[in-house]
Amino acid sequence: MSLQGKHIILGVTGSIAAYKSAILTRLLVKKGAEVQTVITPAGKEFITPVTLSALSGRPVISEFFASSNGTWHSHVDLGLWADLMIVAPATASSIGKMANGIADNMLVTTYLSMKAPVFVAPAMDLDMYRHVSTQRNIKKLKSDGVHIIEATEGELASHLEGKGRMEEPENIVAMLEHFFATDHNLDKKKIMITAGPTYERIDPVRFIGNFSSGKMGFALAEECASRGAEVVLITGPTALSASHPNILRVNVESAMEMYDAALKNFPQMDAAILSAAVADYRPEQRSDKKIKRSDKEHYTLSLVSNPDIAASLGKLKKPGQLTIGFALETSDEERNATKKMEEKNLDFIVLNSLNDRGAGFGHDTNKVTILSRHGEKQSFPLKSKNDVAKDIIHTVFHSCLDS
C-alpha cells in the first residue's frame, strides 16, 4: 500500500467542507498513514479538534503555543517530519495567505516550513472560486510547485449550483496513492521536450504544416514532470494545455523558432526528447500580403530546407546529456529509424508507423518500438499516449540509471 507508514500533515481551514476532513482522516489512517492535523482558528468553528484527534490518534495542533503550559508547537519539526502536506478544505483566505507568505497562523507557518510536496483542495462558493484574485493565487501556488486538486461542480453551501465543492475524500486518497506510487526517479532533472507541428508561412493566411496534434509530446511532458523533472516544453501551434506546475511552456510557430528555442535551452538540460513534427522545408520567399488566385493553371512554390534540430543538438551534446528522437515511418521502418538515430547522434529513437491502426498523428493512442544506440529494442502494443509516455520514460531513464 503506497500510503503505508507515510507521515501526512492535514491542514483544515474554515469551510463548511471541513466535515470531509474527518472522512479524509479516517481513510488515510485506514490506508496505514500517520496523520497530523493542523487546523486554523476558523476551522475549529466547523469541526472540533476532538473529532479529528479521535480519528487520527494524535493531538490536533492549532496554536503556536499550548494554552496550558506554553509548550511551543514547532512548525520546523513538522516540516521535517512530513512526507506530504494536504490542505483540505482550503478556503480563499488560506489560499491567499499561502500564495503570499502571510504566516499569521500555524497552518500557513507549517506550509512555509514544508520540505515535502504540498497538495491543496479548494472549497468555497462559486463566485469566490472564480474571482480573479482567487484564480491568481491558485495560479501562483501552482507556479510555486503546489499540487492543486481542482474543485468540483455541484450544490454549494449557498444552495447555488457551480464549481467550488471540495473534491470527495475517496478521490483525494486515490490521488495521493497515485502520487506516492509514481516513480520520482527524475527529481531535479532538467528535460527539454519539443511537441506539436510547425507552421511555415506562405503568406498571412496560408502555411505548410502537418497533422501533428502535440498529444504525445504533452503526455511526455506531464509524465516527466510527475516524476520530479523540471520540464521545458517547446511546442508548435496546438490547442493543448499543460497542467503540471513543473512544466515551462515555450510557444513557437515555425521550425526556425523551434530551432532557436531548442539551441538556447539545450545546454542547461540533462536530456532532450524531440517529439515535434518539424517541417523539413519552408517557402523560400514569404509574401507579406495574401497571394491572389491568378489565371495560371499552375503555381510553383520554391522551398528551402530548415535546420535539423536533432542533428544540431547531437553535435552540441556533452557527456551525460541524453537525446531521444522520434521516427514516424511508412516503409522499412526499423532500418530508417536506426539510420536516423546514428546520423543525428541520438541515444534512443522512438519508432511508430503510419501502417499501424491507431498510431501516429491525431490519435489518442500510439504503438511504438524503442531502439537504443546499444542495439536494444523494445516493442509495445497499442496504448493510450499517456501510457506510451510512461513506457518511453521508464525504458529510457531506467536504462540509463541502471547502466
C-alpha positions as a printed NumPy array, in Angstrom:
array([[  0.   ,   0.   ,   0.   ],
       [  1.556,   3.27 ,  -1.117],
       [  0.316,   5.237,   1.933],
       [  1.531,   2.692,   4.479],
       [  3.741,   4.433,   7.036],
       [  3.567,   7.831,   5.318],
       [  3.6  ,  10.941,   7.503],
       [  0.854,  13.278,   6.308],
       [  0.054,  16.777,   7.558],
       [ -3.648,  17.513,   7.076],
       [ -4.446,  21.22 ,   7.103],
       [ -8.054,  22.12 ,   7.847],
       [ -9.429,  25.64 ,   7.296],
       [-12.719,  27.415,   7.986],
       [-15.08 ,  25.92 ,   5.425],
       [-18.342,  24.017,   5.682],
       [-16.476,  21.276,   3.808],
       [-14.397,  20.699,   6.966],
       [-16.679,  17.759,   7.737],
       [-14.981,  15.998,   4.82 ],
       [-11.651,  16.282,   6.624],
       [-12.949,  13.776,   9.186],
       [-13.689,  11.298,   6.398],
       [-10.321,  12.042,   4.783],
       [ -8.506,  11.444,   8.079],
       [-10.269,   8.12 ,   8.599],
       [ -9.457,   6.946,   5.071],
       [ -5.786,   7.957,   5.327],
       [ -5.379,   6.184,   8.673],
       [ -7.119,   3.117,   7.262],
       [ -4.532,   3.098,   4.443],
       [ -1.756,   2.996,   7.036],
       [ -0.755,   6.668,   7.082],
       [  0.1  ,   8.667,  10.197],
       [ -1.955,  11.869,  10.133],
       [ -1.137,  15.052,  11.997],
       [ -3.91 ,  17.629,  11.765],
       [ -3.159,  21.351,  11.807],
       [ -6.335,  23.446,  11.966],
       [ -6.921,  27.181,  11.711],
       [ -8.938,  29.003,  14.39 ],
       [-11.786,  29.394,  11.902],
       [-11.619,  25.692,  11.117],
       [-12.5  ,  24.852,  14.717],
       [-15.828,  26.623,  14.202],
       [-16.818,  23.94 ,  11.68 ],
       [-15.323,  20.754,  13.16 ],
       [-13.947,  20.072,  16.626],
       [-10.324,  19.104,  17.275],
       [-11.683,  16.309,  19.493],
       [-13.259,  14.623,  16.445],
       [-10.106,  14.887,  14.34 ],
       [ -7.876,  13.789,  17.216],
       [-10.032,  10.73 ,  17.875],
       [ -9.82 ,   9.723,  14.206],
       [ -6.09 ,  10.353,  13.8  ],
       [ -4.925,   9.201,  17.229],
       [ -2.799,  12.355,  17.556],
       [ -3.438,  15.706,  19.281],
       [ -4.63 ,  18.377,  16.845],
       [ -2.396,  21.443,  16.521],
       [ -3.954,  24.871,  16.129],
       [ -1.965,  27.491,  18.032],
       [  1.736,  28.252,  18.132],
       [  1.794,  27.519,  21.879],
       [ -0.18 ,  25.112,  24.048],
       [ -2.504,  27.207,  26.209],
       [ -1.998,  25.068,  29.304],
       [  1.794,  25.133,  29.68 ],
       [  3.181,  27.309,  26.881],
       [  4.768,  24.398,  25.004],
       [  5.884,  25.5  ,  21.54 ],
       [  4.496,  23.648,  18.528],
       [  7.441,  23.557,  16.143],
       [  6.398,  24.153,  12.53 ],
       [ 10.011,  23.4  ,  11.588],
       [  9.818,  19.913,  13.099],
       [  6.5  ,  19.317,  11.321],
       [  8.076,  20.287,   8.01 ],
       [ 10.87 ,  17.757,   8.568],
       [  8.508,  15.001,   9.795],
       [  6.051,  15.089,   6.901],
       [  6.17 ,  13.071,   3.69 ],
       [  3.316,  15.195,   2.327],
       [  1.037,  18.05 ,   3.35 ],
       [ -2.524,  18.447,   2.137],
       [ -4.802,  21.373,   2.931],
       [ -8.379,  20.133,   2.593],
       [-10.561,  22.097,   2.661],
       [ -8.634,  25.201,   1.612],
       [-10.58 ,  28.46 ,   1.758],
       [ -9.949,  31.501,  -0.433],
       [ -8.414,  33.231,   2.587],
       [ -5.96 ,  30.426,   3.345],
       [ -5.04 ,  30.042,  -0.322],
       [ -4.327,  33.766,  -0.465],
       [ -2.168,  33.616,   2.66 ],
       [ -0.234,  30.595,   1.386],
       [  0.338,  32.187,  -2.005],
       [  1.658,  35.394,  -0.46 ],
       [  3.512,  34.027,   2.543],
       [  1.288,  35.581,   5.211],
       [  2.258,  33.42 ,   8.178],
       [ -0.286,  34.578,  10.747],
       [ -1.447,  31.124,  11.815],
       [  0.072,  27.71 ,  12.498],
       [ -1.189,  26.19 ,   9.254],
       [  0.45 ,  28.722,   6.925],
       [  3.641,  28.729,   9.023],
       [  3.771,  24.94 ,   8.695],
       [  3.276,  25.247,   4.939],
       [  6.183,  27.692,   4.715],
       [  8.396,  25.216,   6.595],
       [  7.358,  22.243,   4.473],
       [ 10.129,  20.236,   2.778],
       [  7.681,  17.697,   1.362],
       [  5.191,  18.03 ,  -1.548],
       [  2.054,  20.061,  -0.822],
       [ -1.478,  19.458,  -2.124],
       [ -4.362,  21.928,  -1.855],
       [ -8.068,  21.097,  -2.259],
       [-10.031,  24.37 ,  -2.601],
       [-13.565,  24.698,  -1.2  ],
       [-15.673,  27.85 ,  -1.453],
       [-18.694,  29.374,  -3.146],
       [-18.659,  29.672,  -6.918],
       [-18.219,  33.461,  -7.02 ],
       [-15.238,  33.306,  -4.684],
       [-13.703,  30.41 ,  -6.591],
       [-13.85 ,  32.11 ,  -9.975],
       [-12.864,  35.551,  -8.666],
       [ -9.765,  36.881, -10.371],
       [ -7.859,  37.184,  -7.084],
       [ -8.56 ,  33.564,  -6.098],
       [ -7.571,  32.283,  -9.526],
       [ -4.438,  34.426,  -9.401],
       [ -3.497,  32.939,  -6.019],
       [ -4.164,  29.383,  -7.225],
       [ -2.008,  30.038, -10.28 ],
       [  0.739,  31.397,  -8.024],
       [  0.629,  28.309,  -5.841],
       [  0.887,  26.129,  -8.949],
       [  3.922,  28.08 , -10.092],
       [  5.437,  27.512,  -6.635],
       [  5.093,  23.751,  -7.149],
       [  1.921,  23.15 ,  -5.129],
       [ -0.386,  20.432,  -6.458],
       [ -3.918,  21.797,  -6.859],
       [ -6.804,  19.334,  -6.563],
       [ -9.44 ,  21.149,  -8.607],
       [-12.78 ,  21.903,  -7.017],
       [-15.764,  20.092,  -8.478],
       [-19.209,  21.265,  -9.552],
       [-22.416,  20.711,  -7.611],
       [-24.668,  22.208,  -4.966],
       [-22.792,  24.594,  -2.683],
       [-23.45 ,  25.841,   0.857],
       [-25.233,  28.848,  -0.659],
       [-27.592,  26.36 ,  -2.384],
       [-26.305,  27.628,  -5.713],
       [-25.01 ,  25.213,  -8.33 ],
       [-21.48 ,  25.666,  -9.619],
       [-17.781,  24.958,  -9.222],
       [-16.394,  25.211,  -5.719],
       [-17.08 ,  21.903,  -3.958],
       [-14.082,  20.235,  -2.363],
       [-13.137,  17.006,  -4.125],
       [-14.508,  13.9  ,  -2.401],
       [-12.161,  12.32 ,   0.197],
       [-12.109,   8.965,  -1.594],
       [-10.838,  10.632,  -4.771],
       [ -8.24 ,  12.652,  -2.84 ],
       [ -6.861,   9.494,  -1.251],
       [ -6.646,   7.877,  -4.694],
       [ -4.686,  10.894,  -5.977],
       [ -2.262,  10.719,  -3.061],
       [ -1.797,   6.98 ,  -3.561],
       [ -1.039,   7.58 ,  -7.227],
       [  1.454,  10.277,  -6.284],
       [  3.377,   8.001,  -3.939],
       [  3.156,   5.092,  -6.381],
       [  4.713,   7.172,  -9.157],
       [  8.438,   6.726,  -9.669],
       [ 10.153,  10.021,  -8.862],
       [ 13.487,   8.99 , -10.358],
       [ 13.728,  12.254, -12.313],
       [ 13.863,  14.572,  -9.294],
       [ 15.711,  17.788, -10.172],
       [ 16.49 ,  16.606, -13.717],
       [ 16.07 ,  19.239, -16.419],
       [ 14.38 ,  17.902, -19.543],
       [ 13.538,  19.721, -22.763],
       [ 10.696,  18.366, -24.897],
       [  9.606,  19.53 , -28.334],
       [  5.997,  18.894, -29.326],
       [  3.355,  19.547, -31.959],
       [  3.66 ,  20.711, -35.559],
       [  5.418,  23.711, -37.031],
       [  3.744,  26.128, -39.438],
       [  5.818,  27.564, -42.304],
       [  4.035,  30.641, -43.601],
       [  3.442,  31.137, -47.313],
       [  1.518,  34.368, -46.81 ],
       [ -0.586,  35.84 , -43.948],
       [ -3.344,  33.224, -44.386],
       [ -1.602,  30.077, -45.696],
       [  1.105,  27.818, -44.358],
       [  2.854,  24.487, -44.847],
       [  2.137,  22.229, -41.887],
       [  1.286,  18.692, -40.841],
       [ -1.341,  16.792, -38.857],
       [  0.539,  16.543, -35.554],
       [ -1.692,  17.288, -32.537],
       [  1.109,  17.512, -29.962],
       [ -0.595,  14.892, -27.749],
       [  2.47 ,  12.647, -27.5  ],
       [  4.805,  15.48 , -26.555],
       [  2.416,  16.881, -23.954],
       [  1.928,  13.408, -22.438],
       [  5.711,  13.061, -22.179],
       [  5.986,  16.475, -20.527],
       [  3.339,  15.611, -17.917],
       [  4.973,  12.24 , -17.213],
       [  8.449,  13.728, -16.757],
       [  7.091,  16.49 , -14.522],
       [  5.135,  13.995, -12.399],
       [  8.425,  12.14 , -11.798],
       [ 10.05 ,  15.275, -10.441],
       [ 11.719,  16.737, -13.531],
       [ 11.796,  20.406, -14.452],
       [ 10.439,  20.429, -17.997],
       [ 10.853,  23.   , -20.748],
       [  8.124,  22.223, -23.288],
       [  8.774,  23.874, -26.657],
       [  5.572,  23.498, -28.632],
       [  4.294,  24.44 , -32.034],
       [  0.692,  25.593, -32.586],
       [ -1.743,  23.41 , -30.63 ],
       [ -4.87 ,  23.826, -28.523],
       [ -3.495,  21.518, -25.813],
       [ -2.66 ,  22.81 , -22.347],
       [ -0.019,  21.66 , -19.85 ],
       [ -1.241,  21.371, -16.251],
       [  1.765,  20.379, -14.14 ],
       [  3.478,  23.269, -12.333],
       [  6.921,  21.879, -13.233],
       [  6.311,  22.499, -16.954],
       [  7.554,  25.731, -18.507],
       [  5.807,  26.157, -21.851],
       [  7.54 ,  27.943, -24.73 ],
       [  5.259,  28.636, -27.698],
       [  6.717,  28.778, -31.203],
       [  5.276,  28.694, -34.692],
       [  7.955,  27.886, -37.272],
       [ 10.809,  25.401, -37.464],
       [ 13.31 ,  28.254, -37.202],
       [ 11.67 ,  29.477, -33.988],
       [ 11.723,  25.95 , -32.55 ],
       [ 15.366,  25.574, -33.602],
       [ 16.356,  28.806, -31.857],
       [ 14.437,  27.891, -28.669],
       [ 15.916,  24.367, -28.598],
       [ 19.502,  25.562, -29.033],
       [ 19.   ,  28.229, -26.375],
       [ 17.674,  25.802, -23.748],
       [ 19.584,  22.591, -24.508],
       [ 22.937,  23.496, -22.86 ],
       [ 21.248,  23.616, -19.427],
       [ 19.366,  20.327, -19.906],
       [ 20.073,  16.782, -18.76 ],
       [ 18.037,  15.384, -21.65 ],
       [ 16.064,  16.389, -24.726],
       [ 13.071,  14.485, -26.096],
       [ 12.361,  15.575, -29.659],
       [  8.797,  14.525, -30.405],
       [  7.747,  17.551, -32.512],
       [  6.852,  17.052, -36.166],
       [  9.138,  19.741, -37.554],
       [  8.742,  20.811, -41.179],
       [ 11.755,  19.814, -43.277],
       [ 11.212,  22.728, -45.672],
       [  9.886,  26.288, -45.653],
       [  8.956,  28.647, -48.504],
       [ 11.993,  30.381, -49.92 ],
       [ 10.01 ,  33.597, -50.087],
       [  7.091,  34.603, -47.885],
       [  4.565,  37.121, -49.113],
       [  3.54 ,  39.901, -46.728],
       [  0.171,  40.067, -48.477],
       [ -2.327,  37.374, -49.356],
       [ -1.416,  35.756, -52.656],
       [ -4.359,  36.201, -55.03 ],
       [ -5.617,  33.477, -57.284],
       [ -4.49 ,  34.072, -60.894],
       [ -5.468,  32.707, -64.257],
       [ -2.388,  30.477, -64.298],
       [ -3.051,  26.752, -64.359],
       [ -0.093,  26.052, -62.059],
       [  1.554,  27.853, -59.175],
       [  5.124,  26.984, -58.244],
       [  6.305,  27.305, -54.662],
       [ 10.054,  27.218, -54.116],
       [ 11.175,  25.605, -50.833],
       [ 14.415,  25.674, -48.85 ],
       [ 15.438,  23.268, -46.1  ],
       [ 15.017,  24.053, -42.422],
       [ 17.866,  23.414, -39.98 ],
       [ 17.894,  19.919, -38.469],
       [ 17.208,  20.347, -34.75 ],
       [ 18.106,  16.779, -33.735],
       [ 21.358,  16.765, -35.701],
       [ 22.341,  20.172, -34.327],
       [ 21.75 ,  19.057, -30.733],
       [ 23.662,  15.85 , -31.467],
       [ 26.722,  17.925, -32.334],
       [ 26.348,  20.096, -29.221],
       [ 25.711,  17.193, -26.855],
       [ 28.06 ,  16.957, -23.894],
       [ 28.922,  13.815, -21.903],
       [ 25.993,  12.949, -19.649],
       [ 23.344,  14.582, -21.846],
       [ 20.737,  12.354, -23.49 ],
       [ 18.864,  12.941, -26.729],
       [ 15.784,  10.942, -27.652],
       [ 14.251,  11.299, -31.099],
       [ 11.098,  10.125, -32.854],
       [ 10.711,   8.496, -36.246],
       [  7.341,   8.264, -37.99 ],
       [  7.878,   5.884, -40.885],
       [  5.782,   4.308, -43.624],
       [  8.249,   1.744, -45.036],
       [ 11.411,  -0.123, -43.98 ],
       [ 10.685,   1.311, -40.553],
       [ 13.432,  -0.085, -38.299],
       [ 16.201,   0.416, -40.827],
       [ 15.226,   4.041, -41.445],
       [ 14.84 ,   4.738, -37.724],
       [ 18.224,   3.203, -36.891],
       [ 19.886,   5.225, -39.647],
       [ 18.289,   8.414, -38.316],
       [ 19.449,   7.627, -34.765],
       [ 23.046,   7.167, -35.906],
       [ 23.152,  10.191, -38.221],
       [ 21.768,  12.536, -35.588],
       [ 23.789,  11.129, -32.658],
       [ 20.643,  10.167, -30.719],
       [ 20.823,   7.852, -27.713],
       [ 17.338,   6.45 , -28.329],
       [ 14.742,   6.692, -31.063],
       [ 11.023,   6.026, -30.699],
       [  9.617,   4.44 , -33.837],
       [  5.984,   4.491, -34.819],
       [  4.464,   3.596, -38.156],
       [  1.526,   5.049, -40.04 ],
       [  0.831,   1.469, -41.131],
       [ -0.358,   0.665, -37.588],
       [ -4.004,   1.496, -36.964],
       [ -4.461,   3.949, -34.108],
       [ -0.862,   5.168, -34.224],
       [  0.624,   8.438, -35.434],
       [ -0.889,  11.884, -35.857],
       [ -4.144,  12.924, -34.242],
       [ -4.894,   9.719, -32.333],
       [ -5.221,   9.377, -28.57 ],
       [ -3.297,   6.102, -28.875],
       [  0.102,   5.087, -30.201],
       [  2.109,   1.943, -30.859],
       [  5.865,   2.308, -30.517],
       [  9.17 ,   0.47 , -30.655],
       [ 12.106,   1.972, -28.745],
       [ 15.557,   1.453, -30.242],
       [ 18.83 ,   2.287, -28.478],
       [ 22.344,   3.035, -29.738],
       [ 23.499,  -0.13 , -27.955],
       [ 21.256,  -2.311, -30.107],
       [ 18.427,  -2.938, -27.652],
       [ 14.883,  -2.991, -28.978],
       [ 11.641,  -2.975, -27.04 ],
       [  8.215,  -3.052, -28.697],
       [  4.92 ,  -2.17 , -27.041],
       [  1.288,  -2.841, -28.023],
       [ -1.209,  -0.108, -28.887],
       [ -1.816,   2.035, -25.795],
       [ -3.077,   5.453, -24.813],
       [ -0.474,   8.144, -25.362],
       [ -0.345,   8.734, -21.608],
       [  0.617,   5.095, -21.091],
       [  3.044,   5.227, -24.019],
       [  4.724,   8.202, -22.336],
       [  5.168,   6.107, -19.179],
       [  6.743,   3.29 , -21.242],
       [  9.123,   5.669, -23.005],
       [ 10.286,   7.442, -19.839],
       [ 10.636,   4.192, -17.904],
       [ 12.592,   2.494, -20.697],
       [ 14.904,   5.403, -21.47 ],
       [ 15.738,   6.637, -17.997],
       [ 15.809,   3.293, -16.168],
       [ 18.167,   2.043, -18.857],
       [ 20.465,   4.986, -18.208],
       [ 20.189,   4.852, -14.415],
       [ 20.923,   1.129, -14.367],
       [ 23.949,   1.418, -16.661]])
